[in-house]
């Protein structure tokens, strides 16, 4: 299993561990206040719950760290073409980049349909950057 697969597996395991409690909480809110009122407050459904957002953000940061390491490793490799490769097409050479949203939201319906309801409303990435470009 690759490192990105490990990150996704950890993410799914954490979602599975909180799913029963969050579903019960959401159902209780609907029973108490009605579905329309709850969905006005929780427009993204369970995806907007602070526990889901925290789990998403933590795993997003792990993918961010992985991407940074992959980029460093790519740049550390000898990027100067040798005499034997002079004039060769260099297209296609770029560091591997893992798309956070694919691993943490888009792929969940097919990989872990049992927790898809927790992330299906994740239509935004609850992560930002500072003025200097640092991910927060």
Buried (B, 14 or more C-beta within 10 A) or exposed (E): EEBBEEBBEBBBEBBEEBBEEBEEBBEEBBEEEEEEEBBEEBEBBBBBBEBBBEBBBEBBBBBBEBBEEBBEEBEEEEEEEEEEEEEEEEEEEEBEEBEBBEBBBBBBEEBBEEBBBBBBBBEEEBBEEEEEEEBE
